[in-house]
Amino acid sequence: MAALIIAGGYWGYAQYVVPQAEAQTGLIPYKNTQVVAKGQEIYQANCAACHGDNLEGEGNWKQPKSSGRMPAPPHDETGHTWHHNDELLFNLTKYGIARLSNNPDYQTDMPVYDGLLSDDQIIAVLAYIKSTWPEEIQRRHDQMNAGG
């Protein structure tokens, strides 16, 4: 039931924020320049310290740090962010990996943004990130969101 409520909220948000002239698939309004600009501001204030000013992530991001935790991955086209659909990206950002993987002992440097950022702010950050990807990756990501 909660998933239906969340999905309905996403749909309503996308219908309100995304200009109807822009064809788009998924929850992330990456073609809406106002949302993207707001997302860039929020990203710089909350994400860039670890994920990089230019979405480049931390070096050697595929190998655990000495702490055993994984470095912050890039969110540009060289990373794996675009391999995940909009719903998963939103939920990972809002609730964290530990909750989504049902592993409360999972250790990460990534904060849980539930209560720190609103749903609209999280979606705006994801819109900014996706807006920076090459068109081919955006298209493939849209196809993934459409179930194709």
N, CA, C and O of each residue as an XYZ file, in Angstrom:
592
protein
N       0.822     -1.191      0.000
C       0.000      0.000      0.000
C       0.867      1.257      0.000
O       0.610      2.209     -0.737
N       1.908      1.237      0.850
C       2.801      2.398      0.905
C       3.446      2.646     -0.452
O       3.635      3.793     -0.858
N       3.785      1.558     -1.155
C       4.408      1.711     -2.474
C       3.459      2.409     -3.442
O       3.890      3.223     -4.259
N       2.162      2.090     -3.353
C       1.188      2.752     -4.222
C       1.071      4.234     -3.898
O       0.957      5.066     -4.798
N       1.101      4.558     -2.622
C       1.020      5.961     -2.221
C       2.242      6.718     -2.715
O       2.124      7.817     -3.257
N       3.426      6.122     -2.525
C       4.663      6.761     -2.982
C       4.643      6.921     -4.498
O       4.971      7.987     -5.020
N       4.254      5.855     -5.204
C       4.209      5.921     -6.667
C       3.230      6.995     -7.129
O       3.515      7.731     -8.074
N       2.076      7.087     -6.468
C       1.105      8.124     -6.811
C       1.670      9.513     -6.593
O       1.430     10.422     -7.388
N       2.416      9.674     -5.521
C       3.055     10.965     -5.245
C       4.073     11.317     -6.308
O       4.139     12.463     -6.752
N       4.878     10.329     -6.728
C       5.858     10.555     -7.791
C       5.156     10.991     -9.074
O       5.564     11.943     -9.739
N       4.076     10.257     -9.404
C       3.362     10.557    -10.638
C       2.815     11.974    -10.584
O       2.961     12.734    -11.541
N       2.189     12.331     -9.476
C       1.644     13.674     -9.327
C       2.720     14.734     -9.428
O       2.527     15.769    -10.067
N       3.861     14.475     -8.794
C       4.972     15.424     -8.846
C       5.451     15.593    -10.283
O       5.641     16.714    -10.753
N       5.641     14.486    -10.967
C       6.133     14.548    -12.344
C       5.129     15.264    -13.247
O       5.525     16.017    -14.136
N       3.841     15.037    -13.027
C       2.828     15.704    -13.838
C       2.831     17.209    -13.600
O       2.602     17.986    -14.527
N       3.085     17.616    -12.380
C       3.083     19.036    -12.031
C       4.352     19.731    -12.501
O       4.296     20.844    -13.025
N       5.493     19.080    -12.314
C       6.782     19.725    -12.542
C       7.244     19.635    -13.984
O       7.845     20.583    -14.489
N       6.987     18.540    -14.653
C       7.506     18.331    -16.002
C       6.571     18.978    -17.019
O       5.389     18.639    -17.071
N       7.078     19.894    -17.818
C       6.226     20.494    -18.850
C       5.663     19.408    -19.759
O       6.379     18.485    -20.145
N       4.408     19.515    -20.093
C       3.743     18.481    -20.878
C       4.345     18.331    -22.271
O       4.211     17.268    -22.878
N       4.994     19.348    -22.785
C       5.601     19.261    -24.114
C       6.820     18.343    -24.119
O       7.236     17.870    -25.176
N       7.389     18.091    -22.950
C       8.584     17.263    -22.853
C       8.192     15.808    -22.609
O       7.670     15.478    -21.544
N       8.435     14.951    -23.569
C       8.176     13.532    -23.378
C       9.244     12.977    -22.452
O      10.437     13.214    -22.645
N       8.807     12.244    -21.458
C       9.758     11.732    -20.473
C       9.186     10.478    -19.845
O       7.974     10.363    -19.663
N      10.045      9.550    -19.519
C       9.653      8.323    -18.862
C      10.305      8.286    -17.496
O      11.478      8.631    -17.357
N       9.560      7.873    -16.491
C      10.131      7.737    -15.155
C       9.739      8.876    -14.243
O       8.930      9.737    -14.592
N      10.333      8.858    -13.070
C       9.992      9.802    -12.007
C      10.861     11.044    -11.991
O      10.491     12.050    -11.387
N      12.003     10.988    -12.641
C      13.000     12.051    -12.526
C      12.815     13.066    -13.656
O      13.023     12.731    -14.822
N      12.425     14.306    -13.325
C      12.169     15.325    -14.349
C      13.447     16.018    -14.834
O      13.623     17.221    -14.640
N      14.315     15.258    -15.455
C      15.633     15.761    -15.846
C      15.603     16.741    -17.014
O      16.621     17.357    -17.328
N      14.465     16.892    -17.651
C      14.342     17.859    -18.751
C      13.781     19.194    -18.273
O      13.692     20.145    -19.050
N      13.406     19.269    -17.018
C      12.857     20.500    -16.453
C      14.009     21.325    -15.894
O      14.585     20.980    -14.863
N      14.340     22.409    -16.574
C      15.532     23.184    -16.211
C      15.444     23.798    -14.818
O      16.467     23.953    -14.151
N      14.247     24.147    -14.370
C      14.103     24.709    -13.023
C      14.405     23.661    -11.958
O      15.102     23.942    -10.983
N      13.886     22.472    -12.144
C      14.137     21.390    -11.188
C      15.615     21.021    -11.204
O      16.213     20.811    -10.148
N      16.204     20.942    -12.383
C      17.626     20.607    -12.517
C      18.494     21.648    -11.814
O      19.434     21.285    -11.107
N      18.198     22.920    -11.995
C      18.987     23.982    -11.347
C      18.890     23.880     -9.828
O      19.892     24.034     -9.129
N      17.698     23.623     -9.321
C      17.522     23.463     -7.871
C      18.276     22.218     -7.400
O      18.911     22.232     -6.346
N      18.203     21.160     -8.178
C      18.912     19.933     -7.835
C      20.415     20.119     -7.784
O      21.087     19.535     -6.935
N      20.947     20.931     -8.690
C      22.387     21.200     -8.683
C      22.786     21.915     -7.396
O      23.815     21.590     -6.803
N      21.989     22.877     -6.961
C      22.272     23.581     -5.697
C      22.270     22.611     -4.515
O      23.170     22.636     -3.676
N      21.265     21.775     -4.465
C      21.140     20.816     -3.362
C      22.281     19.809     -3.413
O      22.847     19.456     -2.379
N      22.624     19.343     -4.622
C      23.741     18.406     -4.789
C      25.032     19.022     -4.263
O      25.751     18.388     -3.492
N      25.328     20.243     -4.669
C      26.573     20.888     -4.235
C      26.622     21.018     -2.713
O      27.690     20.874     -2.117
N      25.498     21.286     -2.089
C      25.451     21.475     -0.638
C      25.475     20.165      0.143
O      25.934     20.141      1.285
N      24.986     19.068     -0.454
C      24.793     17.835      0.306
C      25.533     16.610     -0.207
O      25.694     15.638      0.531
N      25.984     16.635     -1.446
C      26.515     15.420     -2.066
C      27.938     15.568     -2.596
O      28.706     14.605     -2.601
N      28.286     16.763     -3.038
C      29.552     16.982     -3.743
C      30.776     16.688     -2.891
O      31.817     16.315     -3.431
N      30.682     16.843     -1.587
C      31.844     16.597     -0.726
C      32.366     15.173     -0.901
O      33.572     14.939     -0.814
N      31.474     14.233     -1.144
C      31.897     12.836     -1.348
C      31.851     12.420     -2.821
O      32.773     11.772     -3.316
N      30.785     12.791     -3.507
C      30.598     12.345     -4.892
C      31.265     13.255     -5.916
O      31.244     12.960     -7.111
N      31.858     14.361     -5.460
C      32.617     15.244     -6.336
C      31.802     16.374     -6.926
O      30.616     16.221     -7.219
N      32.457     17.514     -7.095
C      31.801     18.683     -7.687
C      31.281     18.399     -9.085
O      30.280     18.974     -9.512
N      31.963     17.509     -9.797
C      31.593     17.176    -11.172
C      31.056     15.759    -11.294
O      31.124     15.159    -12.367
N      30.524     15.218    -10.202
C      29.907     13.884    -10.166
C      30.921     12.761    -10.347
O      30.541     11.633    -10.661
N      32.209     13.052    -10.153
C      33.265     12.084    -10.468
C      33.476     11.013     -9.403
O      34.164     10.027     -9.666
N      32.914     11.173     -8.228
C      33.070     10.190     -7.161
C      34.467     10.194     -6.574
O      35.322     10.996     -6.949
N      34.676      9.278     -5.647
C      35.994      9.126     -5.032
C      36.846      8.200     -5.890
O      36.326      7.340     -6.600
N      38.156      8.385     -5.816
C      39.068      7.522     -6.553
C      38.959      6.076     -6.096
O      38.611      5.800     -4.948
N      39.257      5.168     -6.995
C      39.262      3.741     -6.694
C      37.938      3.304     -6.063
O      37.926      2.542     -5.096
N      36.840      3.785     -6.609
C      35.526      3.616     -5.996
C      34.988      2.193     -6.011
O      33.990      1.909     -5.348
N      35.622      1.300     -6.744
C      35.154     -0.090     -6.779
C      35.814     -0.962     -5.713
O      35.443     -2.124     -5.541
N      36.788     -0.407     -5.002
C      37.521     -1.159     -3.983
C      37.205     -0.609     -2.595
O      37.179      0.608     -2.413
N      36.962     -1.481     -1.610
C      36.678     -0.995     -0.255
C      37.842     -0.181      0.307
O      39.009     -0.436      0.008
N      37.490      0.800      1.124
C      38.491      1.580      1.854
C      39.055      0.711      2.975
O      38.566     -0.393      3.217
N      40.078      1.207      3.652
C      40.655      0.458      4.774
C      39.615      0.226      5.873
O      39.742     -0.720      6.650
N      38.597      1.073      5.947
C      37.515      0.915      6.926
C      36.558     -0.212      6.546
O      35.717     -0.614      7.350
N      36.688     -0.720      5.318
C      35.773     -1.737      4.823
C      34.574     -1.151      4.090
O      33.828     -1.873      3.429
N      34.395      0.140      4.207
C      33.288      0.809      3.530
C      33.680      1.148      2.095
O      34.855      1.340      1.782
N      32.676      1.215      1.239
C      32.930      1.525     -0.165
C      33.044      3.032     -0.365
O      32.310      3.796      0.262
N      33.962      3.469     -1.236
C      34.050      4.894     -1.574
C      32.783      5.355     -2.305
O      32.034      4.544     -2.850
N      32.567      6.644     -2.302
C      31.421      7.214     -3.021
C      31.624      7.022     -4.521
O      32.637      7.460     -5.066
N      30.676      6.374     -5.194
C      30.826      6.153     -6.630
C      30.538      7.424     -7.422
O      29.896      8.346     -6.918
N      31.014      7.468     -8.660
C      30.662      8.597     -9.517
C      29.189      8.520     -9.913
O      28.612      7.436    -10.003
N      28.606      9.667    -10.143
C      27.232      9.730    -10.649
C      27.202     10.169    -12.104
O      26.129     10.365    -12.674
N      28.383     10.326    -12.710
C      28.426     10.634    -14.139
C      28.279      9.329    -14.919
O      27.962      8.289    -14.342
N      28.506      9.385    -16.204
C      28.303      8.197    -17.040
C      29.299      7.081    -16.773
O      29.079      5.957    -17.222
N      30.391      7.349    -16.056
C      31.386      6.314    -15.777
C      30.994      5.435    -14.598
O      31.601      4.387    -14.380
N      30.004      5.842    -13.848
C      29.563      5.079    -12.682
C      28.422      4.139    -13.025
O      28.156      3.856    -14.194
N      27.757      3.661    -11.986
C      26.662      2.713    -12.184
C      25.298      3.290    -11.814
O      24.305      2.562    -11.813
N      25.232      4.569    -11.502
C      23.961      5.182    -11.114
C      22.898      4.937    -12.176
O      21.761      4.589    -11.856
N      23.261      5.115    -13.418
C      22.293      4.984    -14.505
C      21.877      3.538    -14.768
O      21.013      3.291    -15.609
N      22.474      2.591    -14.069
C      22.087      1.184    -14.209
C      20.859      0.853    -13.358
O      20.331     -0.256    -13.438
N      20.404      1.808    -12.545
C      19.288      1.588    -11.625
C      18.108      2.467    -12.019
O      18.293      3.609    -12.440
N      16.898      1.937    -11.884
C      15.727      2.729    -12.259
C      15.461      3.847    -11.257
O      16.039      3.880    -10.170
N      14.582      4.753    -11.644
C      14.296      5.937    -10.836
C      13.835      5.587     -9.425
O      14.284      6.191     -8.451
N      12.948      4.621     -9.323
C      12.408      4.263     -8.009
C      13.513      3.777     -7.078
O      13.557      4.165     -5.910
N      14.401      2.936     -7.585
C      15.496      2.448     -6.753
C      16.439      3.586     -6.368
O      16.867      3.663     -5.216
N      16.767      4.460     -7.302
C      17.645      5.592     -6.988
C      17.031      6.467     -5.898
O      17.720      6.880     -4.965
N      15.745      6.744     -6.018
C      15.060      7.545     -5.004
C      15.120      6.845     -3.644
O      15.490      7.456     -2.642
N      14.758      5.575     -3.618
C      14.713      4.842     -2.350
C      16.089      4.664     -1.723
O      16.222      4.738     -0.502
N      17.114      4.432     -2.537
C      18.479      4.339     -2.003
C      18.894      5.648     -1.347
O      19.512      5.652     -0.283
N      18.550      6.752     -1.989
C      18.913      8.060     -1.452
C      18.131      8.362     -0.180
O      18.699      8.839      0.803
N      16.860      8.092     -0.197
C      16.012      8.435      0.951
C      16.236      7.500      2.133
O      16.379      7.963      3.264
N      16.270      6.195      1.891
C      16.274      5.218      2.979
C      17.605      4.533      3.233
O      17.807      3.970      4.309
N      18.509      4.565      2.279
C      19.815      3.959      2.454
C      19.877      2.496      2.059
O      18.859      1.813      1.951
N      21.095      2.038      1.849
C      21.339      0.666      1.401
C      20.962     -0.342      2.480
O      20.387     -1.385      2.168
N      21.271     -0.055      3.732
C      20.996     -1.003      4.817
C      19.518     -1.372      4.858
O      19.172     -2.548      4.972
N      18.663     -0.390      4.766
C      17.223     -0.659      4.824
C      16.747     -1.398      3.584
O      15.980     -2.356      3.687
N      17.196     -0.960      2.415
C      16.723     -1.590      1.183
C      17.235     -3.010      1.020
O      16.566     -3.852      0.421
N      18.409     -3.274      1.547
C      18.965     -4.628      1.443
C      18.550     -5.496      2.626
O      18.935     -6.662      2.718
N      17.762     -4.917      3.531
C      17.320     -5.624      4.732
C      18.509     -6.138      5.530
O      18.481     -7.235      6.087
N      19.557     -5.315      5.569
C      20.783     -5.653      6.287
C      21.137     -4.476      7.196
O      21.925     -3.613      6.810
N      20.561     -4.435      8.400
C      20.784     -3.281      9.281
C      22.236     -3.092      9.698
O      22.598     -2.026     10.198
N      23.067     -4.100      9.505
C      24.478     -4.001      9.878
C      25.357     -3.451      8.757
O      26.554     -3.249      8.958
N      24.775     -3.205      7.573
C      25.560     -2.690      6.452
C      26.125     -1.324      6.823
O      25.391     -0.441      7.266
N      27.423     -1.156      6.642
C      28.109      0.088      6.987
C      28.420      0.892      5.732
O      28.942      0.362      4.752
N      28.094      2.169      5.778
C      28.338      3.068      4.651
C      28.564      4.480      5.170
O      28.085      4.845      6.244
N      29.291      5.259      4.405
C      29.478      6.667      4.747
C      28.325      7.528      4.228
O      28.206      8.696      4.597
N      27.483      6.954      3.377
C      26.357      7.696      2.798
C      25.256      7.865      3.836
O      24.750      6.884      4.380
N      24.888      9.107      4.107
C      23.796      9.315      5.063
C      22.451      8.900      4.477
O      22.277      8.859      3.259
N      21.522      8.598      5.343
C      20.133      8.389      4.958
C      19.504      9.780      4.902
O      19.604     10.539      5.866
N      18.868     10.118      3.803
C      18.335     11.471      3.634
C      16.875     11.616      4.045
O      16.313     12.705      3.933
N      16.253     10.546      4.515
C      14.897     10.630      5.047
C      14.916     11.566      6.255
O      15.600     11.298      7.243
N      14.174     12.648      6.173
C      14.161     13.630      7.249
C      15.170     14.753      7.068
O      15.067     15.785      7.731
N      16.147     14.570      6.182
C      17.130     15.620      5.891
C      16.758     16.398      4.632
O      16.871     17.623      4.588
N      16.318     15.674      3.621
C      15.859     16.290      2.377
C      14.424     15.839      2.127
O      14.056     14.709      2.447
N      13.626     16.719      1.560
C      12.258     16.345      1.194
C      12.296     15.440     -0.041
O      13.316     15.343     -0.722
N      11.177     14.787     -0.313
C      11.087     13.970     -1.523
C      11.363     14.814     -2.764
O      12.076     14.381     -3.669
N      10.797     16.017     -2.804
C      11.018     16.897     -3.955
C      12.490     17.262     -4.108
O      12.987     17.358     -5.230
N      13.189     17.466     -2.999
C      14.617     17.793     -3.069
C      15.426     16.601     -3.572
O      16.344     16.770     -4.376
N      15.095     15.410     -3.110
C      15.789     14.204     -3.582
C      15.567     14.037     -5.081
O      16.511     13.769     -5.825
N      14.335     14.192     -5.519
C      14.028     14.068     -6.942
C      14.771     15.131     -7.745
O      15.246     14.853     -8.846
N      14.877     16.335     -7.212
C      15.607     17.404     -7.909
C      17.081     17.054     -8.061
O      17.665     17.283     -9.121
N      17.689     16.504     -7.017
C      19.097     16.088     -7.103
C      19.254     15.016     -8.176
O      20.176     15.079     -8.989
N      18.365     14.040     -8.180
C      18.438     12.989     -9.192
C      18.223     13.562    -10.595
O      18.833     13.094    -11.557
N      17.361     14.569    -10.714
C      17.156     15.228    -12.014
C      18.439     15.909    -12.473
O      18.809     15.818    -13.644
N      19.111     16.586    -11.561
C      20.388     17.219    -11.915
C      21.385     16.168    -12.396
O      22.011     16.331    -13.443
N      21.528     15.099    -11.633
C      22.485     14.051    -11.998
C      22.169     13.509    -13.392
O      23.047     13.442    -14.252
N      20.920     13.127    -13.608
C      20.548     12.535    -14.897
C      20.707     13.528    -16.045
O      21.023     13.130    -17.166
N      20.494     14.803    -15.777
C      20.612     15.811    -16.840
C      22.028     15.918    -17.388
O      22.229     16.419    -18.494
N      23.007     15.454    -16.626
C      24.408     15.549    -17.058
C      24.851     14.362    -17.906
O      25.909     14.413    -18.533
N      24.059     13.298    -17.934
C      24.447     12.112    -18.686
C      24.311     12.363    -20.188
O      23.474     13.158    -20.616
N      25.131     11.685    -20.982
C      24.967     11.770    -22.439
C      23.561     11.311    -22.846
O      22.949     10.489    -22.165
N      23.062     11.843    -23.950
C      21.706     11.531    -24.408
C      21.468     10.037    -24.560
O      20.386      9.552    -24.230
N      22.448      9.303    -25.050
C      22.280      7.858    -25.226
C      22.023      7.174    -23.885
O      21.175      6.286    -23.801
N      22.727      7.564    -22.858
C      22.517      6.967    -21.534
C      21.168      7.404    -20.973
O      20.470      6.599    -20.355
N      20.793      8.654    -21.176
C      19.459      9.101    -20.749
C      18.382      8.256    -21.430
O      17.421      7.828    -20.790
N      18.551      8.021    -22.725
C      17.574      7.230    -23.481
C      17.491      5.808    -22.940
O      16.397      5.275    -22.755
N      18.634      5.198    -22.689
C      18.656      3.834    -22.147
C      18.025      3.792    -20.760
O      17.307      2.851    -20.423
N      18.298      4.816    -19.962
C      17.715      4.886    -18.625
C      16.195      5.066    -18.709
O      15.456      4.466    -17.929
N      15.733      5.880    -19.641
C      14.292      6.041    -19.852
C      13.653      4.714    -20.248
O      12.566      4.380    -19.775
N      14.324      3.957    -21.115
C      13.804      2.649    -21.524
C      13.702      1.711    -20.327
O      12.733      0.962    -20.200
N      14.698      1.754    -19.454
C      14.670      0.927    -18.254
C      13.453      1.292    -17.396
O      12.750      0.413    -16.898
N      13.216      2.586    -17.233
C      12.079      3.036    -16.436
C      10.746      2.653    -17.064
O       9.755      2.452    -16.361
N      10.727      2.554    -18.386
C       9.502      2.171    -19.089
C       9.306      0.657    -19.091
O       8.297      0.154    -19.583
N      10.277     -0.059    -18.538
C      10.173     -1.511    -18.485
C      10.713     -2.205    -19.711
O      10.453     -3.388    -19.931
N      11.473     -1.463    -20.522
C      11.984     -2.052    -21.760
C      13.434     -2.320    -21.758
O      13.971     -2.816    -22.749
